[in-house]
Amino acid sequence: MEDRFAGYLETHDKELRYSQCADPCSAQLGLVLRVQRAGDLVLSRAVMVAEAWADRCWDTTEGSIPRQEWKTFEW
């Protein structure tokens, strides 16, 4: 999924960023692809944020996404 996301962003001249948790993100789209562990499975899900939160959506310490989101699904 990460490769497809990166390819899409490149095709549309969007910037790819990574959070401190290594989640791929796009501030222009307001989208973070979160990865979480569920037992022996690794799951992924999209976290979409409003334009007001999109700036620094990859930043787990200073961004606007609540800390609980980053801590709830830690590796």
N, C-alpha and C positions, 0 to 999 in steps of 0.2 A: 504494500500500500504506500509506503514511503517513497518508493521509486516513481510510482504513478503520480503522487502528489508533487514531487519535485519536478517531474516532467511537465505537468500542467502549469506549474508556476513559471518555469522557464519559457514555455511556449507563449505565455501571456505577459511576459516581462514583469513578473512579480518576484519579490525577494523571499528567499527561504531562510528562516531562522530556526535555531534550536533552543529549547528551554534548558535550564540547568539540569533538568531530568532527562535530557536528550529527546524530548518530544519535538517533532517537526512542527513549525508554526508559520503562519503568514499574517502579518499585521494588516496588509492591504485587504485581505479577505476576512479578517477577524476570526481566524480558525486555528485551533490547536488540535493536532492528532495525538490524543492521549493513549498511552499504553499502560495496561494494568495486569497484574497477575491474579489469577483465580485458581488456586491450587497448582496443578501442573500445567494449566493453560495460560497462554498470553493472549489477552484480548485488546482490541483497540476500539476507540470511540472518538467521535468528533466533539470538541467543545467549541461552540460558536459564541462569540461575544459581540456586543453592540459596538458601533463605531467609536463611541466615547471610551471604551475599554481596549480597543484594538491596539493602540499604541502601547508597546511593551507587553503585549499579551504573552510573550515567551518568557518574561521575567518572573520567576517564582517568588522573588523576595520583594520587588518594588512595583510590580505590575498591579492592575486592578482586579484580576481574578482572585477571589477569596482564598486565603491560605488553606482553608479546609479542603478545597478542590485538589490542591497539590498533595496534601497530607493523607487524604482518605484512600487514595489508590496508589500509594508508594510501592515500589518494588520491594 
